[in-house]
Amino acid sequence: MTNTELANAIRHGLFSERETLKEAMEYAFSVFRTLGPNEIAATTAMMVVLNTLSNEMLKDITPEESAQ
């Protein structure tokens, strides 16, 4: 799956976005802080999704790109 295909597969029109990944993560963590003891579970779930997304993106990188 190319990065473009991946982006199209995970995009959901019901939800908004932020300008940068950093801003999006800061927003998510601010929401998670309202969950009290469930904050850790929500953070874990989000990080699992981000790690999986990262793995999928790395599959599309050529050996030449990974050497940079």
Helices and strands as residue ranges (DSSP letters): H 3-10, H 21-32, G 33-38, H 39-59, H 63-66
